[in-house]
Amino acid sequence: MFSLISGVIVLGGSTTGLWYFLPRNGKPHPLAKRPLLDSVIPICIVSGLGVGVALIVAAYVELAS
């Protein structure tokens, strides 16, 4: 059950981060223009999406068996 709750939280946070860092009016987000963060932000968002889905699937498998 803990896997399901934490998976939903991680997946929701990553989805919110994806929406938050989208360009507005053709201009990138100010944090996305920083030298280090321009590569770290996409990695964190994609990793969060993957971990969130994996936690939800793990909870489903645990509850189904």
Distance bins in CASP14 RR format, pairs under 12 A and 6 or more apart:
PFRMAT RR
TARGET T0000
AUTHOR 0000-0000-0000
RMODE 2
METHOD distances of the structure
MODEL  1
1 7 0 0 0 0 0 1 0 0 0 0 0
1 8 0 0 0 0 0 1 0 0 0 0 0
1 55 0 0 0 0 0 1 0 0 0 0 0
1 56 0 0 0 0 0 1 0 0 0 0 0
1 58 0 0 0 0 0 1 0 0 0 0 0
1 59 1 0 0 1 0 0 0 0 0 0 0
1 60 0 0 0 0 0 1 0 0 0 0 0
1 62 0 0 0 0 1 0 0 0 0 0 0
1 63 1 0 0 1 0 0 0 0 0 0 0
2 8 0 0 0 0 0 1 0 0 0 0 0
2 9 0 0 0 0 0 1 0 0 0 0 0
2 55 0 0 0 0 1 0 0 0 0 0 0
2 56 0 0 0 0 0 1 0 0 0 0 0
2 58 0 0 0 0 0 1 0 0 0 0 0
2 59 0 0 0 0 1 0 0 0 0 0 0
2 62 0 0 0 0 1 0 0 0 0 0 0
2 63 0 0 0 0 0 1 0 0 0 0 0
3 9 0 0 0 0 0 1 0 0 0 0 0
3 10 0 0 0 0 0 1 0 0 0 0 0
3 11 0 0 0 0 0 1 0 0 0 0 0
3 51 0 0 0 0 0 1 0 0 0 0 0
3 52 0 0 0 0 1 0 0 0 0 0 0
3 53 0 0 0 0 0 1 0 0 0 0 0
3 54 0 0 0 0 1 0 0 0 0 0 0
3 55 1 0 1 0 0 0 0 0 0 0 0
3 56 1 0 0 1 0 0 0 0 0 0 0
3 57 0 0 0 0 1 0 0 0 0 0 0
3 58 1 0 1 0 0 0 0 0 0 0 0
3 59 1 1 0 0 0 0 0 0 0 0 0
3 60 0 0 0 0 1 0 0 0 0 0 0
3 61 0 0 0 0 1 0 0 0 0 0 0
3 62 1 0 0 1 0 0 0 0 0 0 0
3 63 0 0 0 0 1 0 0 0 0 0 0
4 10 0 0 0 0 0 1 0 0 0 0 0
4 11 0 0 0 0 0 1 0 0 0 0 0
4 52 0 0 0 0 0 1 0 0 0 0 0
4 53 0 0 0 0 0 1 0 0 0 0 0
4 54 0 0 0 0 0 1 0 0 0 0 0
4 55 1 0 0 1 0 0 0 0 0 0 0
4 56 1 0 0 1 0 0 0 0 0 0 0
4 57 0 0 0 0 1 0 0 0 0 0 0
4 58 0 0 0 0 1 0 0 0 0 0 0
4 59 1 1 0 0 0 0 0 0 0 0 0
4 60 1 0 0 1 0 0 0 0 0 0 0
4 61 0 0 0 0 0 1 0 0 0 0 0
4 62 0 0 0 0 1 0 0 0 0 0 0
4 63 1 0 0 1 0 0 0 0 0 0 0
4 64 0 0 0 0 0 1 0 0 0 0 0
5 11 0 0 0 0 0 1 0 0 0 0 0
5 12 0 0 0 0 0 1 0 0 0 0 0
5 52 0 0 0 0 0 1 0 0 0 0 0
5 55 0 0 0 0 1 0 0 0 0 0 0
5 56 0 0 0 0 1 0 0 0 0 0 0
5 59 0 0 0 0 1 0 0 0 0 0 0
6 12 0 0 0 0 0 1 0 0 0 0 0
6 13 0 0 0 0 0 1 0 0 0 0 0
6 48 0 0 0 0 0 1 0 0 0 0 0
6 51 0 0 0 0 1 0 0 0 0 0 0
6 52 1 0 0 1 0 0 0 0 0 0 0
6 54 0 0 0 0 0 1 0 0 0 0 0
6 55 1 0 1 0 0 0 0 0 0 0 0
6 56 0 0 0 0 1 0 0 0 0 0 0
6 58 0 0 0 0 0 1 0 0 0 0 0
6 59 0 0 0 0 1 0 0 0 0 0 0
7 13 0 0 0 0 1 0 0 0 0 0 0
7 14 0 0 0 0 1 0 0 0 0 0 0
7 15 0 0 0 0 0 1 0 0 0 0 0
7 48 0 0 0 0 1 0 0 0 0 0 0
7 49 0 0 0 0 0 1 0 0 0 0 0
7 50 0 0 0 0 1 0 0 0 0 0 0
7 51 1 0 0 1 0 0 0 0 0 0 0
7 52 1 0 1 0 0 0 0 0 0 0 0
7 53 1 0 0 1 0 0 0 0 0 0 0
7 54 0 0 0 0 1 0 0 0 0 0 0
7 55 1 1 0 0 0 0 0 0 0 0 0
7 56 1 0 1 0 0 0 0 0 0 0 0
7 57 0 0 0 0 1 0 0 0 0 0 0
7 58 0 0 0 0 1 0 0 0 0 0 0
7 59 1 0 0 1 0 0 0 0 0 0 0
7 60 0 0 0 0 0 1 0 0 0 0 0
8 14 0 0 0 0 0 1 0 0 0 0 0
8 15 0 0 0 0 0 1 0 0 0 0 0
8 51 0 0 0 0 0 1 0 0 0 0 0
8 52 1 0 0 1 0 0 0 0 0 0 0
8 53 0 0 0 0 0 1 0 0 0 0 0
8 55 0 0 0 0 1 0 0 0 0 0 0
8 56 1 0 0 1 0 0 0 0 0 0 0
8 59 0 0 0 0 1 0 0 0 0 0 0
8 60 0 0 0 0 0 1 0 0 0 0 0
9 15 0 0 0 0 0 1 0 0 0 0 0
9 16 0 0 0 0 0 1 0 0 0 0 0
9 48 0 0 0 0 0 1 0 0 0 0 0
9 51 0 0 0 0 0 1 0 0 0 0 0
9 52 0 0 0 0 1 0 0 0 0 0 0
9 55 0 0 0 0 1 0 0 0 0 0 0
9 56 0 0 0 0 0 1 0 0 0 0 0
10 16 0 0 0 0 0 1 0 0 0 0 0
10 17 0 0 0 0 0 1 0 0 0 0 0
10 44 0 0 0 0 0 1 0 0 0 0 0
10 45 0 0 0 0 0 1 0 0 0 0 0
10 47 0 0 0 0 1 0 0 0 0 0 0
10 48 1 0 1 0 0 0 0 0 0 0 0
10 49 0 0 0 0 1 0 0 0 0 0 0
10 50 0 0 0 0 1 0 0 0 0 0 0
10 51 1 0 1 0 0 0 0 0 0 0 0
10 52 1 0 1 0 0 0 0 0 0 0 0
10 53 0 0 0 0 1 0 0 0 0 0 0
10 54 0 0 0 0 1 0 0 0 0 0 0
10 55 1 0 0 1 0 0 0 0 0 0 0
10 56 0 0 0 0 1 0 0 0 0 0 0
10 58 0 0 0 0 0 1 0 0 0 0 0
10 59 0 0 0 0 0 1 0 0 0 0 0
11 17 0 0 0 0 0 1 0 0 0 0 0
11 18 0 0 0 0 0 1 0 0 0 0 0
11 45 0 0 0 0 0 1 0 0 0 0 0
11 47 0 0 0 0 0 1 0 0 0 0 0
11 48 1 0 0 1 0 0 0 0 0 0 0
11 49 1 0 0 1 0 0 0 0 0 0 0
11 50 0 0 0 0 1 0 0 0 0 0 0
11 51 0 0 0 0 1 0 0 0 0 0 0
11 52 1 0 1 0 0 0 0 0 0 0 0
11 53 1 0 0 1 0 0 0 0 0 0 0
11 54 0 0 0 0 1 0 0 0 0 0 0
11 55 1 0 0 1 0 0 0 0 0 0 0
11 56 1 0 0 1 0 0 0 0 0 0 0
11 57 0 0 0 0 0 1 0 0 0 0 0
11 59 0 0 0 0 0 1 0 0 0 0 0
12 18 0 0 0 0 1 0 0 0 0 0 0
12 19 0 0 0 0 1 0 0 0 0 0 0
12 20 0 0 0 0 0 1 0 0 0 0 0
12 45 0 0 0 0 0 1 0 0 0 0 0
12 48 0 0 0 0 1 0 0 0 0 0 0
12 49 0 0 0 0 1 0 0 0 0 0 0
12 50 0 0 0 0 0 1 0 0 0 0 0
12 51 0 0 0 0 0 1 0 0 0 0 0
12 52 0 0 0 0 1 0 0 0 0 0 0
12 53 0 0 0 0 0 1 0 0 0 0 0
12 55 0 0 0 0 0 1 0 0 0 0 0
12 56 0 0 0 0 0 1 0 0 0 0 0
13 19 0 0 0 0 1 0 0 0 0 0 0
13 20 0 0 0 0 1 0 0 0 0 0 0
13 21 0 0 0 0 0 1 0 0 0 0 0
13 44 0 0 0 0 0 1 0 0 0 0 0
13 45 0 0 0 0 1 0 0 0 0 0 0
13 47 0 0 0 0 0 1 0 0 0 0 0
13 48 1 0 0 1 0 0 0 0 0 0 0
13 49 0 0 0 0 1 0 0 0 0 0 0
13 50 0 0 0 0 0 1 0 0 0 0 0
13 51 0 0 0 0 0 1 0 0 0 0 0
13 52 0 0 0 0 1 0 0 0 0 0 0
14 20 0 0 0 0 0 1 0 0 0 0 0
14 21 0 0 0 0 0 1 0 0 0 0 0
14 41 0 0 0 0 0 1 0 0 0 0 0
14 42 0 0 0 0 0 1 0 0 0 0 0
14 43 0 0 0 0 0 1 0 0 0 0 0
14 44 1 0 0 1 0 0 0 0 0 0 0
14 45 1 0 1 0 0 0 0 0 0 0 0
14 46 0 0 0 0 1 0 0 0 0 0 0
14 47 0 0 0 0 1 0 0 0 0 0 0
14 48 1 0 1 0 0 0 0 0 0 0 0
14 49 1 0 1 0 0 0 0 0 0 0 0
14 50 1 0 0 1 0 0 0 0 0 0 0
14 51 0 0 0 0 1 0 0 0 0 0 0
14 52 1 0 0 1 0 0 0 0 0 0 0
14 53 0 0 0 0 1 0 0 0 0 0 0
14 55 0 0 0 0 0 1 0 0 0 0 0
15 21 0 0 0 0 0 1 0 0 0 0 0
15 22 0 0 0 0 0 1 0 0 0 0 0
15 45 0 0 0 0 1 0 0 0 0 0 0
15 46 0 0 0 0 0 1 0 0 0 0 0
15 48 0 0 0 0 1 0 0 0 0 0 0
15 49 1 0 0 1 0 0 0 0 0 0 0
15 50 0 0 0 0 0 1 0 0 0 0 0
15 52 0 0 0 0 1 0 0 0 0 0 0
15 53 0 0 0 0 0 1 0 0 0 0 0
16 22 0 0 0 0 0 1 0 0 0 0 0
16 45 0 0 0 0 1 0 0 0 0 0 0
16 48 0 0 0 0 0 1 0 0 0 0 0
16 49 0 0 0 0 0 1 0 0 0 0 0
17 29 0 0 0 0 1 0 0 0 0 0 0
17 31 0 0 0 0 0 1 0 0 0 0 0
17 32 0 0 0 0 0 1 0 0 0 0 0
17 41 0 0 0 0 1 0 0 0 0 0 0
17 42 0 0 0 0 0 1 0 0 0 0 0
17 44 0 0 0 0 1 0 0 0 0 0 0
17 45 1 0 0 1 0 0 0 0 0 0 0
17 46 0 0 0 0 0 1 0 0 0 0 0
17 48 0 0 0 0 1 0 0 0 0 0 0
17 49 0 0 0 0 1 0 0 0 0 0 0
18 29 0 0 0 0 0 1 0 0 0 0 0
18 32 0 0 0 0 0 1 0 0 0 0 0
18 41 0 0 0 0 1 0 0 0 0 0 0
18 42 0 0 0 0 1 0 0 0 0 0 0
18 44 0 0 0 0 0 1 0 0 0 0 0
18 45 1 0 1 0 0 0 0 0 0 0 0
18 46 0 0 0 0 1 0 0 0 0 0 0
18 47 0 0 0 0 0 1 0 0 0 0 0
18 48 0 0 0 0 1 0 0 0 0 0 0
18 49 1 0 0 1 0 0 0 0 0 0 0
19 29 0 0 0 0 0 1 0 0 0 0 0
19 45 0 0 0 0 1 0 0 0 0 0 0
20 29 1 0 0 1 0 0 0 0 0 0 0
20 30 0 0 0 0 0 1 0 0 0 0 0
20 31 0 0 0 0 1 0 0 0 0 0 0
20 32 0 0 0 0 0 1 0 0 0 0 0
20 41 0 0 0 0 1 0 0 0 0 0 0
20 44 0 0 0 0 0 1 0 0 0 0 0
20 45 0 0 0 0 1 0 0 0 0 0 0
21 27 0 0 0 0 0 1 0 0 0 0 0
21 28 0 0 0 0 1 0 0 0 0 0 0
21 29 1 0 1 0 0 0 0 0 0 0 0
21 30 0 0 0 0 0 1 0 0 0 0 0
21 31 1 0 0 1 0 0 0 0 0 0 0
21 32 1 0 1 0 0 0 0 0 0 0 0
21 33 0 0 0 0 0 1 0 0 0 0 0
21 34 0 0 0 0 0 1 0 0 0 0 0
21 37 0 0 0 0 1 0 0 0 0 0 0
21 38 0 0 0 0 0 1 0 0 0 0 0
21 40 0 0 0 0 0 1 0 0 0 0 0
21 41 1 0 1 0 0 0 0 0 0 0 0
21 42 0 0 0 0 1 0 0 0 0 0 0
21 44 0 0 0 0 0 1 0 0 0 0 0
21 45 1 0 0 1 0 0 0 0 0 0 0
22 28 0 0 0 0 1 0 0 0 0 0 0
22 29 1 0 0 1 0 0 0 0 0 0 0
22 32 0 0 0 0 1 0 0 0 0 0 0
22 41 0 0 0 0 0 1 0 0 0 0 0
22 42 0 0 0 0 0 1 0 0 0 0 0
22 45 0 0 0 0 0 1 0 0 0 0 0
23 29 1 0 0 1 0 0 0 0 0 0 0
23 30 0 0 0 0 0 1 0 0 0 0 0
23 32 0 0 0 0 1 0 0 0 0 0 0
23 33 0 0 0 0 0 1 0 0 0 0 0
24 30 0 0 0 0 0 1 0 0 0 0 0
24 32 0 0 0 0 0 1 0 0 0 0 0
26 32 0 0 0 0 0 1 0 0 0 0 0
27 33 0 0 0 0 1 0 0 0 0 0 0
28 34 0 0 0 0 0 1 0 0 0 0 0
28 37 0 0 0 0 0 1 0 0 0 0 0
28 38 0 0 0 0 1 0 0 0 0 0 0
28 41 0 0 0 0 0 1 0 0 0 0 0
28 42 0 0 0 0 0 1 0 0 0 0 0
29 37 0 0 0 0 1 0 0 0 0 0 0
29 38 0 0 0 0 1 0 0 0 0 0 0
29 41 0 0 0 0 1 0 0 0 0 0 0
29 42 0 0 0 0 0 1 0 0 0 0 0
30 37 0 0 0 0 1 0 0 0 0 0 0
30 38 0 0 0 0 0 1 0 0 0 0 0
30 41 0 0 0 0 0 1 0 0 0 0 0
31 37 1 0 1 0 0 0 0 0 0 0 0
31 38 0 0 0 0 1 0 0 0 0 0 0
31 40 0 0 0 0 1 0 0 0 0 0 0
31 41 1 0 0 1 0 0 0 0 0 0 0
31 44 0 0 0 0 0 1 0 0 0 0 0
32 38 1 0 1 0 0 0 0 0 0 0 0
32 39 0 0 0 0 1 0 0 0 0 0 0
32 40 0 0 0 0 1 0 0 0 0 0 0
32 41 1 0 1 0 0 0 0 0 0 0 0
32 42 0 0 0 0 1 0 0 0 0 0 0
32 44 0 0 0 0 0 1 0 0 0 0 0
32 45 0 0 0 0 0 1 0 0 0 0 0
33 39 0 0 0 0 0 1 0 0 0 0 0
33 41 0 0 0 0 0 1 0 0 0 0 0
34 40 0 0 0 0 1 0 0 0 0 0 0
34 41 0 0 0 0 1 0 0 0 0 0 0
35 41 0 0 0 0 0 1 0 0 0 0 0
36 43 0 0 0 0 0 1 0 0 0 0 0
36 44 0 0 0 0 0 1 0 0 0 0 0
37 43 0 0 0 0 0 1 0 0 0 0 0
37 44 0 0 0 0 1 0 0 0 0 0 0
37 45 0 0 0 0 0 1 0 0 0 0 0
38 44 0 0 0 0 0 1 0 0 0 0 0
39 45 0 0 0 0 0 1 0 0 0 0 0
39 46 0 0 0 0 0 1 0 0 0 0 0
40 46 0 0 0 0 0 1 0 0 0 0 0
40 47 0 0 0 0 0 1 0 0 0 0 0
41 47 0 0 0 0 0 1 0 0 0 0 0
41 48 0 0 0 0 0 1 0 0 0 0 0
42 48 0 0 0 0 0 1 0 0 0 0 0
42 49 0 0 0 0 0 1 0 0 0 0 0
43 49 0 0 0 0 0 1 0 0 0 0 0
43 50 0 0 0 0 0 1 0 0 0 0 0
44 50 0 0 0 0 0 1 0 0 0 0 0
44 51 0 0 0 0 0 1 0 0 0 0 0
45 51 0 0 0 0 0 1 0 0 0 0 0
45 52 0 0 0 0 0 1 0 0 0 0 0
46 52 0 0 0 0 0 1 0 0 0 0 0
46 53 0 0 0 0 0 1 0 0 0 0 0
47 53 0 0 0 0 0 1 0 0 0 0 0
47 54 0 0 0 0 0 1 0 0 0 0 0
48 54 0 0 0 0 1 0 0 0 0 0 0
48 55 0 0 0 0 1 0 0 0 0 0 0
48 56 0 0 0 0 0 1 0 0 0 0 0
49 55 0 0 0 0 0 1 0 0 0 0 0
49 56 0 0 0 0 0 1 0 0 0 0 0
50 56 0 0 0 0 1 0 0 0 0 0 0
50 57 0 0 0 0 1 0 0 0 0 0 0
50 58 0 0 0 0 0 1 0 0 0 0 0
51 57 0 0 0 0 0 1 0 0 0 0 0
51 58 0 0 0 0 0 1 0 0 0 0 0
52 58 0 0 0 0 1 0 0 0 0 0 0
52 59 0 0 0 0 0 1 0 0 0 0 0
53 59 0 0 0 0 0 1 0 0 0 0 0
53 60 0 0 0 0 0 1 0 0 0 0 0
54 60 0 0 0 0 0 1 0 0 0 0 0
54 61 0 0 0 0 0 1 0 0 0 0 0
55 61 0 0 0 0 0 1 0 0 0 0 0
55 62 0 0 0 0 0 1 0 0 0 0 0
56 62 0 0 0 0 0 1 0 0 0 0 0
56 63 0 0 0 0 0 1 0 0 0 0 0
57 63 0 0 0 0 0 1 0 0 0 0 0
57 64 0 0 0 0 0 1 0 0 0 0 0
58 64 0 0 0 0 0 1 0 0 0 0 0
58 65 0 0 0 0 0 1 0 0 0 0 0
59 65 0 0 0 0 0 1 0 0 0 0 0
END
